[in-house]
Amino acid sequence: MCTYTTVKDSVDGSAKGPGGAWFHVSDVTVYFDHPVHAMAEHTLNIDFADPSKGPSARVALELTAESARRLVAAVQEALAAVPAELTV
């Protein structure tokens, strides 16, 4: 069953795309759906993009639900381990 739940937000960062070139990312889209490539029935899909640069300025992740939960925990642990003034 698909929920079609999609969360979009703005981000400020960089990603390494096709050919190993870095580009700015300004948008993130997160949704739980059927993957394109991952060998799972459903995955949490995360797309980082810079729409102003066209469809090639995109990095996509397809993670199992458990992997996505571990990623969230790892991000929270990494951010908690540094002084607050470095994260502003």
N, CA, C and O atoms as a Maestro MAE file, in Angstrom:
{
 s_m_m2io_version
 :::
 2.0.0
}

f_m_ct {
 s_m_title
 :::
 protein
 m_atom[352] {
  # First column is atom index #
  i_m_mmod_type
  r_m_x_coord
  r_m_y_coord
  r_m_z_coord
  i_m_residue_number
  s_m_chain_name
  s_m_pdb_residue_name
  s_m_pdb_atom_name
  i_m_atomic_number
  :::
  1 25 0.832 -1.176 0.000 1 A "MET " " N  " 7
  2 3 0.000 0.000 0.000 1 A "MET " " CA " 6
  3 2 0.883 1.247 0.000 1 A "MET " " C  " 6
  4 15 1.845 1.331 0.763 1 A "MET " " O  " 8
  5 25 0.565 2.183 -0.828 2 A "CYS " " N  " 7
  6 3 1.310 3.442 -0.899 2 A "CYS " " CA " 6
  7 2 0.536 4.542 -0.193 2 A "CYS " " C  " 6
  8 15 -0.683 4.644 -0.332 2 A "CYS " " O  " 8
  9 25 1.245 5.359 0.558 3 A "THR " " N  " 7
  10 3 0.591 6.453 1.269 3 A "THR " " CA " 6
  11 2 0.626 7.745 0.480 3 A "THR " " C  " 6
  12 15 -0.179 8.647 0.712 3 A "THR " " O  " 8
  13 25 1.565 7.835 -0.459 4 A "TYR " " N  " 7
  14 3 1.777 9.061 -1.235 4 A "TYR " " CA " 6
  15 2 2.150 10.245 -0.350 4 A "TYR " " C  " 6
  16 15 2.039 11.398 -0.767 4 A "TYR " " O  " 8
  17 25 2.593 9.958 0.876 5 A "THR " " N  " 7
  18 3 3.047 11.014 1.766 5 A "THR " " CA " 6
  19 2 4.394 11.510 1.275 5 A "THR " " C  " 6
  20 15 5.346 10.738 1.165 5 A "THR " " O  " 8
  21 25 4.470 12.782 0.985 6 A "THR " " N  " 7
  22 3 5.698 13.395 0.486 6 A "THR " " CA " 6
  23 2 5.973 14.652 1.296 6 A "THR " " C  " 6
  24 15 5.093 15.491 1.491 6 A "THR " " O  " 8
  25 25 7.208 14.767 1.763 7 A "VAL " " N  " 7
  26 3 7.625 15.934 2.529 7 A "VAL " " CA " 6
  27 2 8.696 16.651 1.717 7 A "VAL " " C  " 6
  28 15 9.696 16.054 1.318 7 A "VAL " " O  " 8
  29 25 8.470 17.937 1.481 8 A "LYS " " N  " 7
  30 3 9.448 18.754 0.761 8 A "LYS " " CA " 6
  31 2 9.916 19.868 1.683 8 A "LYS " " C  " 6
  32 15 9.146 20.401 2.482 8 A "LYS " " O  " 8
  33 25 11.191 20.209 1.556 9 A "ASP " " N  " 7
  34 3 11.735 21.288 2.368 9 A "ASP " " CA " 6
  35 2 12.938 21.882 1.647 9 A "ASP " " C  " 6
  36 15 13.411 21.345 0.646 9 A "ASP " " O  " 8
  37 25 13.418 22.996 2.175 10 A "SER " " N  " 7
  38 3 14.625 23.595 1.617 10 A "SER " " CA " 6
  39 2 15.811 23.184 2.480 10 A "SER " " C  " 6
  40 15 15.673 22.979 3.686 10 A "SER " " O  " 8
  41 25 16.969 23.065 1.854 11 A "VAL " " N  " 7
  42 3 18.209 22.732 2.531 11 A "VAL " " CA " 6
  43 2 19.309 23.621 1.968 11 A "VAL " " C  " 6
  44 15 19.125 24.281 0.945 11 A "VAL " " O  " 8
  45 25 20.432 23.633 2.632 12 A "ASP " " N  " 7
  46 3 21.585 24.384 2.151 12 A "ASP " " CA " 6
  47 2 22.805 23.505 2.324 12 A "ASP " " C  " 6
  48 15 23.274 23.297 3.443 12 A "ASP " " O  " 8
  49 25 23.315 22.992 1.232 13 A "GLY " " N  " 7
  50 3 24.466 22.098 1.309 13 A "GLY " " CA " 6
  51 2 25.010 21.783 -0.067 13 A "GLY " " C  " 6
  52 15 24.702 22.464 -1.046 13 A "GLY " " O  " 8
  53 25 25.817 20.748 -0.129 14 A "SER " " N  " 7
  54 3 26.426 20.307 -1.377 14 A "SER " " CA " 6
  55 2 26.290 18.806 -1.503 14 A "SER " " C  " 6
  56 15 26.178 18.093 -0.507 14 A "SER " " O  " 8
  57 25 26.301 18.334 -2.737 15 A "ALA " " N  " 7
  58 3 26.239 16.901 -3.023 15 A "ALA " " CA " 6
  59 2 27.173 16.597 -4.183 15 A "ALA " " C  " 6
  60 15 27.419 17.441 -5.045 15 A "ALA " " O  " 8
  61 25 27.686 15.376 -4.186 16 A "LYS " " N  " 7
  62 3 28.527 14.944 -5.299 16 A "LYS " " CA " 6
  63 2 27.639 14.147 -6.248 16 A "LYS " " C  " 6
  64 15 27.048 13.136 -5.869 16 A "LYS " " O  " 8
  65 25 27.559 14.619 -7.471 17 A "GLY " " N  " 7
  66 3 26.655 14.025 -8.441 17 A "GLY " " CA " 6
  67 2 27.357 13.193 -9.484 17 A "GLY " " C  " 6
  68 15 28.494 12.762 -9.291 17 A "GLY " " O  " 8
  69 25 26.672 12.968 -10.599 18 A "PRO " " N  " 7
  70 3 27.231 12.179 -11.688 18 A "PRO " " CA " 6
  71 2 28.574 12.744 -12.156 18 A "PRO " " C  " 6
  72 15 28.736 13.958 -12.276 18 A "PRO " " O  " 8
  73 25 29.509 11.876 -12.411 19 A "GLY " " N  " 7
  74 3 30.819 12.314 -12.862 19 A "GLY " " CA " 6
  75 2 31.704 12.835 -11.751 19 A "GLY " " C  " 6
  76 15 32.813 13.296 -12.021 19 A "GLY " " O  " 8
  77 25 31.251 12.778 -10.511 20 A "GLY " " N  " 7
  78 3 32.052 13.217 -9.382 20 A "GLY " " CA " 6
  79 2 32.091 14.710 -9.158 20 A "GLY " " C  " 6
  80 15 32.895 15.195 -8.361 20 A "GLY " " O  " 8
  81 25 31.230 15.456 -9.852 21 A "ALA " " N  " 7
  82 3 31.208 16.911 -9.684 21 A "ALA " " CA " 6
  83 2 30.310 17.295 -8.508 21 A "ALA " " C  " 6
  84 15 29.219 16.748 -8.341 21 A "ALA " " O  " 8
  85 25 30.781 18.236 -7.703 22 A "TRP " " N  " 7
  86 3 30.000 18.765 -6.590 22 A "TRP " " CA " 6
  87 2 29.054 19.842 -7.099 22 A "TRP " " C  " 6
  88 15 29.386 20.581 -8.025 22 A "TRP " " O  " 8
  89 25 27.875 19.929 -6.492 23 A "PHE " " N  " 7
  90 3 26.928 20.985 -6.820 23 A "PHE " " CA " 6
  91 2 26.140 21.347 -5.575 23 A "PHE " " C  " 6
  92 15 26.017 20.542 -4.652 23 A "PHE " " O  " 8
  93 25 25.602 22.569 -5.554 24 A "HIS " " N  " 7
  94 3 24.808 23.058 -4.437 24 A "HIS " " CA " 6
  95 2 23.455 22.349 -4.443 24 A "HIS " " C  " 6
  96 15 22.873 22.134 -5.506 24 A "HIS " " O  " 8
  97 25 22.954 21.987 -3.269 25 A "VAL " " N  " 7
  98 3 21.593 21.458 -3.157 25 A "VAL " " CA " 6
  99 2 20.754 22.441 -2.356 25 A "VAL " " C  " 6
  100 15 21.191 22.961 -1.330 25 A "VAL " " O  " 8
  101 25 19.556 22.684 -2.837 26 A "SER " " N  " 7
  102 3 18.665 23.654 -2.210 26 A "SER " " CA " 6
  103 2 17.331 23.042 -1.796 26 A "SER " " C  " 6
  104 15 16.586 23.639 -1.019 26 A "SER " " O  " 8
  105 25 17.029 21.856 -2.310 27 A "ASP " " N  " 7
  106 3 15.738 21.223 -2.061 27 A "ASP " " CA " 6
  107 2 15.928 19.774 -1.624 27 A "ASP " " C  " 6
  108 15 16.843 19.088 -2.079 27 A "ASP " " O  " 8
  109 25 15.040 19.322 -0.728 28 A "VAL " " N  " 7
  110 3 15.010 17.914 -0.359 28 A "VAL " " CA " 6
  111 2 13.561 17.440 -0.431 28 A "VAL " " C  " 6
  112 15 12.638 18.147 -0.028 28 A "VAL " " O  " 8
  113 25 13.386 16.245 -0.947 29 A "THR " " N  " 7
  114 3 12.080 15.587 -0.998 29 A "THR " " CA " 6
  115 2 12.231 14.220 -0.341 29 A "THR " " C  " 6
  116 15 13.129 13.452 -0.688 29 A "THR " " O  " 8
  117 25 11.351 13.922 0.606 30 A "VAL " " N  " 7
  118 3 11.396 12.657 1.333 30 A "VAL " " CA " 6
  119 2 10.038 11.994 1.206 30 A "VAL " " C  " 6
  120 15 9.005 12.622 1.436 30 A "VAL " " O  " 8
  121 25 10.047 10.715 0.837 31 A "TYR " " N  " 7
  122 3 8.786 9.991 0.703 31 A "TYR " " CA " 6
  123 2 9.023 8.499 0.889 31 A "TYR " " C  " 6
  124 15 10.136 8.016 0.685 31 A "TYR " " O  " 8
  125 25 7.985 7.772 1.274 32 A "PHE " " N  " 7
  126 3 8.050 6.321 1.468 32 A "PHE " " CA " 6
  127 2 7.230 5.687 0.362 32 A "PHE " " C  " 6
  128 15 6.021 5.901 0.271 32 A "PHE " " O  " 8
  129 25 7.895 4.904 -0.482 33 A "ASP " " N  " 7
  130 3 7.218 4.373 -1.676 33 A "ASP " " CA " 6
  131 2 8.004 3.185 -2.211 33 A "ASP " " C  " 6
  132 15 8.974 2.739 -1.598 33 A "ASP " " O  " 8
  133 25 7.579 2.687 -3.345 34 A "HIS " " N  " 7
  134 3 8.311 1.627 -4.030 34 A "HIS " " CA " 6
  135 2 9.628 2.199 -4.551 34 A "HIS " " C  " 6
  136 15 9.639 3.288 -5.126 34 A "HIS " " O  " 8
  137 25 10.739 1.481 -4.359 35 A "PRO " " N  " 7
  138 3 12.015 1.986 -4.858 35 A "PRO " " CA " 6
  139 2 12.159 1.747 -6.361 35 A "PRO " " C  " 6
  140 15 11.454 0.929 -6.952 35 A "PRO " " O  " 8
  141 25 13.075 2.470 -6.944 36 A "VAL " " N  " 7
  142 3 13.418 2.260 -8.351 36 A "VAL " " CA " 6
  143 2 14.490 1.187 -8.460 36 A "VAL " " C  " 6
  144 15 14.446 0.353 -9.364 36 A "VAL " " O  " 8
  145 25 15.458 1.204 -7.540 37 A "HIS " " N  " 7
  146 3 16.613 0.320 -7.661 37 A "HIS " " CA " 6
  147 2 16.818 -0.616 -6.468 37 A "HIS " " C  " 6
  148 15 17.212 -1.766 -6.664 37 A "HIS " " O  " 8
  149 25 16.568 -0.167 -5.262 38 A "ALA " " N  " 7
  150 3 16.827 -0.984 -4.069 38 A "ALA " " CA " 6
  151 2 15.986 -2.259 -4.089 38 A "ALA " " C  " 6
  152 15 14.860 -2.273 -4.587 38 A "ALA " " O  " 8
  153 25 16.550 -3.310 -3.545 39 A "MET " " N  " 7
  154 3 15.862 -4.602 -3.503 39 A "MET " " CA " 6
  155 2 15.009 -4.706 -2.239 39 A "MET " " C  " 6
  156 15 15.331 -5.454 -1.317 39 A "MET " " O  " 8
  157 25 13.918 -3.944 -2.215 40 A "ALA " " N  " 7
  158 3 12.986 -3.951 -1.097 40 A "ALA " " CA " 6
  159 2 11.602 -3.603 -1.643 40 A "ALA " " C  " 6
  160 15 11.477 -2.971 -2.692 40 A "ALA " " O  " 8
  161 25 10.580 -4.020 -0.927 41 A "GLU " " N  " 7
  162 3 9.208 -3.727 -1.369 41 A "GLU " " CA " 6
  163 2 8.904 -2.228 -1.298 41 A "GLU " " C  " 6
  164 15 8.311 -1.660 -2.215 41 A "GLU " " O  " 8
  165 25 9.319 -1.596 -0.192 42 A "HIS " " N  " 7
  166 3 9.144 -0.158 0.003 42 A "HIS " " CA " 6
  167 2 10.427 0.407 0.607 42 A "HIS " " C  " 6
  168 15 11.142 -0.296 1.321 42 A "HIS " " O  " 8
  169 25 10.710 1.643 0.327 43 A "THR " " N  " 7
  170 3 11.878 2.303 0.902 43 A "THR " " CA " 6
  171 2 11.540 3.749 1.238 43 A "THR " " C  " 6
  172 15 10.592 4.332 0.713 43 A "THR " " O  " 8
  173 25 12.354 4.305 2.134 44 A "LEU " " N  " 7
  174 3 12.302 5.739 2.363 44 A "LEU " " CA " 6
  175 2 13.224 6.349 1.312 44 A "LEU " " C  " 6
  176 15 14.415 6.043 1.258 44 A "LEU " " O  " 8
  177 25 12.664 7.200 0.496 45 A "ASN " " N  " 7
  178 3 13.402 7.787 -0.620 45 A "ASN " " CA " 6
  179 2 13.692 9.243 -0.298 45 A "ASN " " C  " 6
  180 15 12.801 9.997 0.094 45 A "ASN " " O  " 8
  181 25 14.952 9.628 -0.470 46 A "ILE " " N  " 7
  182 3 15.389 10.994 -0.184 46 A "ILE " " CA " 6
  183 2 16.073 11.528 -1.429 46 A "ILE " " C  " 6
  184 15 17.051 10.951 -1.905 46 A "ILE " " O  " 8
  185 25 15.563 12.620 -1.949 47 A "ASP " " N  " 7
  186 3 16.150 13.267 -3.120 47 A "ASP " " CA " 6
  187 2 16.668 14.639 -2.717 47 A "ASP " " C  " 6
  188 15 15.918 15.471 -2.208 47 A "ASP " " O  " 8
  189 25 17.946 14.867 -2.947 48 A "PHE " " N  " 7
  190 3 18.556 16.186 -2.764 48 A "PHE " " CA " 6
  191 2 18.753 16.767 -4.153 48 A "PHE " " C  " 6
  192 15 19.263 16.084 -5.041 48 A "PHE " " O  " 8
  193 25 18.354 18.028 -4.355 49 A "ALA " " N  " 7
  194 3 18.416 18.582 -5.706 49 A "ALA " " CA " 6
  195 2 18.644 20.091 -5.700 49 A "ALA " " C  " 6
  196 15 18.461 20.778 -4.695 49 A "ALA " " O  " 8
  197 25 19.049 20.566 -6.869 50 A "ASP " " N  " 7
  198 3 19.074 21.994 -7.174 50 A "ASP " " CA " 6
  199 2 18.268 22.164 -8.455 50 A "ASP " " C  " 6
  200 15 18.824 22.089 -9.550 50 A "ASP " " O  " 8
  201 25 16.954 22.394 -8.328 51 A "PRO " " N  " 7
  202 3 16.085 22.471 -9.506 51 A "PRO " " CA " 6
  203 2 16.533 23.499 -10.542 51 A "PRO " " C  " 6
  204 15 16.229 23.351 -11.726 51 A "PRO " " O  " 8
  205 25 17.246 24.532 -10.118 52 A "SER " " N  " 7
  206 3 17.678 25.551 -11.074 52 A "SER " " CA " 6
  207 2 18.715 25.020 -12.062 52 A "SER " " C  " 6
  208 15 18.963 25.634 -13.099 52 A "SER " " O  " 8
  209 25 19.320 23.876 -11.735 53 A "LYS " " N  " 7
  210 3 20.335 23.293 -12.616 53 A "LYS " " CA " 6
  211 2 19.814 22.117 -13.433 53 A "LYS " " C  " 6
  212 15 20.588 21.453 -14.122 53 A "LYS " " O  " 8
  213 25 18.526 21.856 -13.366 54 A "GLY " " N  " 7
  214 3 17.941 20.778 -14.155 54 A "GLY " " CA " 6
  215 2 17.992 19.428 -13.468 54 A "GLY " " C  " 6
  216 15 18.492 19.318 -12.349 54 A "GLY " " O  " 8
  217 25 17.475 18.391 -14.131 55 A "PRO " " N  " 7
  218 3 17.321 17.078 -13.509 55 A "PRO " " CA " 6
  219 2 18.634 16.355 -13.195 55 A "PRO " " C  " 6
  220 15 18.639 15.427 -12.386 55 A "PRO " " O  " 8
  221 25 19.733 16.754 -13.808 56 A "SER " " N  " 7
  222 3 20.992 16.067 -13.511 56 A "SER " " CA " 6
  223 2 21.599 16.522 -12.184 56 A "SER " " C  " 6
  224 15 22.505 15.863 -11.673 56 A "SER " " O  " 8
  225 25 21.128 17.622 -11.618 57 A "ALA " " N  " 7
  226 3 21.627 18.107 -10.324 57 A "ALA " " CA " 6
  227 2 20.771 17.503 -9.219 57 A "ALA " " C  " 6
  228 15 20.019 18.198 -8.535 57 A "ALA " " O  " 8
  229 25 20.908 16.173 -9.062 58 A "ARG " " N  " 7
  230 3 20.073 15.434 -8.118 58 A "ARG " " CA " 6
  231 2 20.858 14.244 -7.591 58 A "ARG " " C  " 6
  232 15 21.580 13.581 -8.335 58 A "ARG " " O  " 8
  233 25 20.709 13.985 -6.304 59 A "VAL " " N  " 7
  234 3 21.251 12.787 -5.681 59 A "VAL " " CA " 6
  235 2 20.094 12.110 -4.968 59 A "VAL " " C  " 6
  236 15 19.378 12.747 -4.195 59 A "VAL " " O  " 8
  237 25 19.909 10.829 -5.223 60 A "ALA " " N  " 7
  238 3 18.775 10.107 -4.654 60 A "ALA " " CA " 6
  239 2 19.261 8.961 -3.770 60 A "ALA " " C  " 6
  240 15 20.251 8.299 -4.083 60 A "ALA " " O  " 8
  241 25 18.552 8.733 -2.659 61 A "LEU " " N  " 7
  242 3 18.800 7.604 -1.768 61 A "LEU " " CA " 6
  243 2 17.532 6.786 -1.647 61 A "LEU " " C  " 6
  244 15 16.433 7.339 -1.603 61 A "LEU " " O  " 8
  245 25 17.674 5.485 -1.595 62 A "GLU " " N  " 7
  246 3 16.563 4.583 -1.298 62 A "GLU " " CA " 6
  247 2 17.013 3.711 -0.134 62 A "GLU " " C  " 6
  248 15 17.912 2.884 -0.287 62 A "GLU " " O  " 8
  249 25 16.392 3.892 1.030 63 A "LEU " " N  " 7
  250 3 16.795 3.190 2.240 63 A "LEU " " CA " 6
  251 2 15.642 2.368 2.795 63 A "LEU " " C  " 6
  252 15 14.491 2.805 2.772 63 A "LEU " " O  " 8
  253 25 15.955 1.169 3.296 64 A "THR " " N  " 7
  254 3 14.926 0.425 4.004 64 A "THR " " CA " 6
  255 2 14.518 1.245 5.227 64 A "THR " " C  " 6
  256 15 15.261 2.124 5.664 64 A "THR " " O  " 8
  257 25 13.356 0.961 5.769 65 A "ALA " " N  " 7
  258 3 12.875 1.708 6.931 65 A "ALA " " CA " 6
  259 2 13.881 1.613 8.082 65 A "ALA " " C  " 6
  260 15 14.161 2.616 8.739 65 A "ALA " " O  " 8
  261 25 14.420 0.432 8.329 66 A "GLU " " N  " 7
  262 3 15.388 0.267 9.414 66 A "GLU " " CA " 6
  263 2 16.661 1.059 9.140 66 A "GLU " " C  " 6
  264 15 17.207 1.679 10.053 66 A "GLU " " O  " 8
  265 25 17.137 1.049 7.910 67 A "SER " " N  " 7
  266 3 18.324 1.834 7.565 67 A "SER " " CA " 6
  267 2 18.056 3.324 7.730 67 A "SER " " C  " 6
  268 15 18.925 4.062 8.193 67 A "SER " " O  " 8
  269 25 16.868 3.767 7.356 68 A "ALA " " N  " 7
  270 3 16.514 5.187 7.507 68 A "ALA " " CA " 6
  271 2 16.489 5.578 8.978 68 A "ALA " " C  " 6
  272 15 16.945 6.663 9.339 68 A "ALA " " O  " 8
  273 25 15.965 4.710 9.826 69 A "ARG " " N  " 7
  274 3 15.952 4.992 11.267 69 A "ARG " " CA " 6
  275 2 17.371 5.075 11.818 69 A "ARG " " C  " 6
  276 15 17.665 5.935 12.648 69 A "ARG " " O  " 8
  277 25 18.259 4.180 11.357 70 A "ARG " " N  " 7
  278 3 19.657 4.222 11.796 70 A "ARG " " CA " 6
  279 2 20.339 5.492 11.306 70 A "ARG " " C  " 6
  280 15 21.153 6.073 12.024 70 A "ARG " " O  " 8
  281 25 20.019 5.929 10.093 71 A "LEU " " N  " 7
  282 3 20.576 7.179 9.571 71 A "LEU " " CA " 6
  283 2 20.146 8.362 10.432 71 A "LEU " " C  " 6
  284 15 20.974 9.203 10.783 71 A "LEU " " O  " 8
  285 25 18.864 8.436 10.776 72 A "VAL " " N  " 7
  286 3 18.365 9.527 11.631 72 A "VAL " " CA " 6
  287 2 19.094 9.508 12.971 72 A "VAL " " C  " 6
  288 15 19.510 10.557 13.462 72 A "VAL " " O  " 8
  289 25 19.253 8.333 13.562 73 A "ALA " " N  " 7
  290 3 19.939 8.220 14.848 73 A "ALA " " CA " 6
  291 2 21.403 8.647 14.722 73 A "ALA " " C  " 6
  292 15 21.927 9.319 15.610 73 A "ALA " " O  " 8
  293 25 22.063 8.266 13.634 74 A "ALA " " N  " 7
  294 3 23.464 8.636 13.431 74 A "ALA " " CA " 6
  295 2 23.612 10.143 13.255 74 A "ALA " " C  " 6
  296 15 24.553 10.733 13.786 74 A "ALA " " O  " 8
  297 25 22.707 10.769 12.526 75 A "VAL " " N  " 7
  298 3 22.739 12.227 12.343 75 A "VAL " " CA " 6
  299 2 22.548 12.912 13.685 75 A "VAL " " C  " 6
  300 15 23.280 13.844 14.017 75 A "VAL " " O  " 8
  301 25 21.571 12.460 14.458 76 A "GLN " " N  " 7
  302 3 21.332 13.066 15.765 76 A "GLN " " CA " 6
  303 2 22.526 12.884 16.691 76 A "GLN " " C  " 6
  304 15 22.887 13.810 17.417 76 A "GLN " " O  " 8
  305 25 23.144 11.709 16.679 77 A "GLU " " N  " 7
  306 3 24.310 11.457 17.522 77 A "GLU " " CA " 6
  307 2 25.481 12.344 17.109 77 A "GLU " " C  " 6
  308 15 26.163 12.898 17.971 77 A "GLU " " O  " 8
  309 25 25.724 12.487 15.818 78 A "ALA " " N  " 7
  310 3 26.824 13.323 15.337 78 A "ALA " " CA " 6
  311 2 26.609 14.789 15.719 78 A "ALA " " C  " 6
  312 15 27.543 15.463 16.153 78 A "ALA " " O  " 8
  313 25 25.382 15.279 15.558 79 A "LEU " " N  " 7
  314 3 25.105 16.671 15.909 79 A "LEU " " CA " 6
  315 2 25.199 16.906 17.416 79 A "LEU " " C  " 6
  316 15 25.636 17.973 17.848 79 A "LEU " " O  " 8
  317 25 24.797 15.932 18.210 80 A "ALA " " N  " 7
  318 3 24.855 16.064 19.673 80 A "ALA " " CA " 6
  319 2 26.283 16.052 20.190 80 A "ALA " " C  " 6
  320 15 26.544 16.527 21.295 80 A "ALA " " O  " 8
  321 25 27.208 15.517 19.410 81 A "ALA " " N  " 7
  322 3 28.587 15.364 19.863 81 A "ALA " " CA " 6
  323 2 29.454 16.605 19.630 81 A "ALA " " C  " 6
  324 15 30.613 16.629 20.046 81 A "ALA " " O  " 8
  325 25 28.917 17.624 18.981 82 A "VAL " " N  " 7
  326 3 29.718 18.831 18.708 82 A "VAL " " CA " 6
  327 2 29.161 20.013 19.499 82 A "VAL " " C  " 6
  328 15 27.980 20.029 19.846 82 A "VAL " " O  " 8
  329 25 30.001 20.990 19.780 83 A "PRO " " N  " 7
  330 3 29.508 22.178 20.505 83 A "PRO " " CA " 6
  331 2 28.391 22.875 19.723 83 A "PRO " " C  " 6
  332 15 28.444 22.983 18.497 83 A "PRO " " O  " 8
  333 25 27.393 23.338 20.450 84 A "ALA " " N  " 7
  334 3 26.215 23.960 19.837 84 A "ALA " " CA " 6
  335 2 26.582 25.134 18.932 84 A "ALA " " C  " 6
  336 15 25.939 25.350 17.906 84 A "ALA " " O  " 8
  337 25 27.610 25.888 19.306 85 A "GLU " " N  " 7
  338 3 27.967 27.064 18.497 85 A "GLU " " CA " 6
  339 2 28.470 26.680 17.103 85 A "GLU " " C  " 6
  340 15 28.472 27.516 16.199 85 A "GLU " " O  " 8
  341 25 28.885 25.454 16.920 86 A "LEU " " N  " 7
  342 3 29.327 25.022 15.592 86 A "LEU " " CA " 6
  343 2 28.161 24.624 14.674 86 A "LEU " " C  " 6
  344 15 28.343 24.465 13.467 86 A "LEU " " O  " 8
  345 25 26.976 24.467 15.249 87 A "THR " " N  " 7
  346 3 25.847 23.975 14.460 87 A "THR " " CA " 6
  347 2 24.846 25.075 14.061 87 A "THR " " C  " 6
  348 15 23.747 24.779 13.592 87 A "THR " " O  " 8
  349 25 25.234 26.328 14.250 88 A "VAL " " N  " 7
  350 3 24.320 27.417 13.862 88 A "VAL " " CA " 6
  351 2 24.569 27.864 12.443 88 A "VAL " " C  " 6
  352 15 23.893 28.768 11.953 88 A "VAL " " O  " 8
  :::
 }
 m_bond[351] {
  # First column is bond index #
  i_m_from
  i_m_to
  i_m_order
  :::
  1 1 2 1
  2 2 3 1
  3 3 4 2
  4 3 5 1
  5 5 6 1
  6 6 7 1
  7 7 8 2
  8 7 9 1
  9 9 10 1
  10 10 11 1
  11 11 12 2
  12 11 13 1
  13 13 14 1
  14 14 15 1
  15 15 16 2
  16 15 17 1
  17 17 18 1
  18 18 19 1
  19 19 20 2
  20 19 21 1
  21 21 22 1
  22 22 23 1
  23 23 24 2
  24 23 25 1
  25 25 26 1
  26 26 27 1
  27 27 28 2
  28 27 29 1
  29 29 30 1
  30 30 31 1
  31 31 32 2
  32 31 33 1
  33 33 34 1
  34 34 35 1
  35 35 36 2
  36 35 37 1
  37 37 38 1
  38 38 39 1
  39 39 40 2
  40 39 41 1
  41 41 42 1
  42 42 43 1
  43 43 44 2
  44 43 45 1
  45 45 46 1
  46 46 47 1
  47 47 48 2
  48 47 49 1
  49 49 50 1
  50 50 51 1
  51 51 52 2
  52 51 53 1
  53 53 54 1
  54 54 55 1
  55 55 56 2
  56 55 57 1
  57 57 58 1
  58 58 59 1
  59 59 60 2
  60 59 61 1
  61 61 62 1
  62 62 63 1
  63 63 64 2
  64 63 65 1
  65 65 66 1
  66 66 67 1
  67 67 68 2
  68 67 69 1
  69 69 70 1
  70 70 71 1
  71 71 72 2
  72 71 73 1
  73 73 74 1
  74 74 75 1
  75 75 76 2
  76 75 77 1
  77 77 78 1
  78 78 79 1
  79 79 80 2
  80 79 81 1
  81 81 82 1
  82 82 83 1
  83 83 84 2
  84 83 85 1
  85 85 86 1
  86 86 87 1
  87 87 88 2
  88 87 89 1
  89 89 90 1
  90 90 91 1
  91 91 92 2
  92 91 93 1
  93 93 94 1
  94 94 95 1
  95 95 96 2
  96 95 97 1
  97 97 98 1
  98 98 99 1
  99 99 100 2
  100 99 101 1
  101 101 102 1
  102 102 103 1
  103 103 104 2
  104 103 105 1
  105 105 106 1
  106 106 107 1
  107 107 108 2
  108 107 109 1
  109 109 110 1
  110 110 111 1
  111 111 112 2
  112 111 113 1
  113 113 114 1
  114 114 115 1
  115 115 116 2
  116 115 117 1
  117 117 118 1
  118 118 119 1
  119 119 120 2
  120 119 121 1
  121 121 122 1
  122 122 123 1
  123 123 124 2
  124 123 125 1
  125 125 126 1
  126 126 127 1
  127 127 128 2
  128 127 129 1
  129 129 130 1
  130 130 131 1
  131 131 132 2
  132 131 133 1
  133 133 134 1
  134 134 135 1
  135 135 136 2
  136 135 137 1
  137 137 138 1
  138 138 139 1
  139 139 140 2
  140 139 141 1
  141 141 142 1
  142 142 143 1
  143 143 144 2
  144 143 145 1
  145 145 146 1
  146 146 147 1
  147 147 148 2
  148 147 149 1
  149 149 150 1
  150 150 151 1
  151 151 152 2
  152 151 153 1
  153 153 154 1
  154 154 155 1
  155 155 156 2
  156 155 157 1
  157 157 158 1
  158 158 159 1
  159 159 160 2
  160 159 161 1
  161 161 162 1
  162 162 163 1
  163 163 164 2
  164 163 165 1
  165 165 166 1
  166 166 167 1
  167 167 168 2
  168 167 169 1
  169 169 170 1
  170 170 171 1
  171 171 172 2
  172 171 173 1
  173 173 174 1
  174 174 175 1
  175 175 176 2
  176 175 177 1
  177 177 178 1
  178 178 179 1
  179 179 180 2
  180 179 181 1
  181 181 182 1
  182 182 183 1
  183 183 184 2
  184 183 185 1
  185 185 186 1
  186 186 187 1
  187 187 188 2
  188 187 189 1
  189 189 190 1
  190 190 191 1
  191 191 192 2
  192 191 193 1
  193 193 194 1
  194 194 195 1
  195 195 196 2
  196 195 197 1
  197 197 198 1
  198 198 199 1
  199 199 200 2
  200 199 201 1
  201 201 202 1
  202 202 203 1
  203 203 204 2
  204 203 205 1
  205 205 206 1
  206 206 207 1
  207 207 208 2
  208 207 209 1
  209 209 210 1
  210 210 211 1
  211 211 212 2
  212 211 213 1
  213 213 214 1
  214 214 215 1
  215 215 216 2
  216 215 217 1
  217 217 218 1
  218 218 219 1
  219 219 220 2
  220 219 221 1
  221 221 222 1
  222 222 223 1
  223 223 224 2
  224 223 225 1
  225 225 226 1
  226 226 227 1
  227 227 228 2
  228 227 229 1
  229 229 230 1
  230 230 231 1
  231 231 232 2
  232 231 233 1
  233 233 234 1
  234 234 235 1
  235 235 236 2
  236 235 237 1
  237 237 238 1
  238 238 239 1
  239 239 240 2
  240 239 241 1
  241 241 242 1
  242 242 243 1
  243 243 244 2
  244 243 245 1
  245 245 246 1
  246 246 247 1
  247 247 248 2
  248 247 249 1
  249 249 250 1
  250 250 251 1
  251 251 252 2
  252 251 253 1
  253 253 254 1
  254 254 255 1
  255 255 256 2
  256 255 257 1
  257 257 258 1
  258 258 259 1
  259 259 260 2
  260 259 261 1
  261 261 262 1
  262 262 263 1
  263 263 264 2
  264 263 265 1
  265 265 266 1
  266 266 267 1
  267 267 268 2
  268 267 269 1
  269 269 270 1
  270 270 271 1
  271 271 272 2
  272 271 273 1
  273 273 274 1
  274 274 275 1
  275 275 276 2
  276 275 277 1
  277 277 278 1
  278 278 279 1
  279 279 280 2
  280 279 281 1
  281 281 282 1
  282 282 283 1
  283 283 284 2
  284 283 285 1
  285 285 286 1
  286 286 287 1
  287 287 288 2
  288 287 289 1
  289 289 290 1
  290 290 291 1
  291 291 292 2
  292 291 293 1
  293 293 294 1
  294 294 295 1
  295 295 296 2
  296 295 297 1
  297 297 298 1
  298 298 299 1
  299 299 300 2
  300 299 301 1
  301 301 302 1
  302 302 303 1
  303 303 304 2
  304 303 305 1
  305 305 306 1
  306 306 307 1
  307 307 308 2
  308 307 309 1
  309 309 310 1
  310 310 311 1
  311 311 312 2
  312 311 313 1
  313 313 314 1
  314 314 315 1
  315 315 316 2
  316 315 317 1
  317 317 318 1
  318 318 319 1
  319 319 320 2
  320 319 321 1
  321 321 322 1
  322 322 323 1
  323 323 324 2
  324 323 325 1
  325 325 326 1
  326 326 327 1
  327 327 328 2
  328 327 329 1
  329 329 330 1
  330 330 331 1
  331 331 332 2
  332 331 333 1
  333 333 334 1
  334 334 335 1
  335 335 336 2
  336 335 337 1
  337 337 338 1
  338 338 339 1
  339 339 340 2
  340 339 341 1
  341 341 342 1
  342 342 343 1
  343 343 344 2
  344 343 345 1
  345 345 346 1
  346 346 347 1
  347 347 348 2
  348 347 349 1
  349 349 350 1
  350 350 351 1
  351 351 352 2
  :::
 }
}
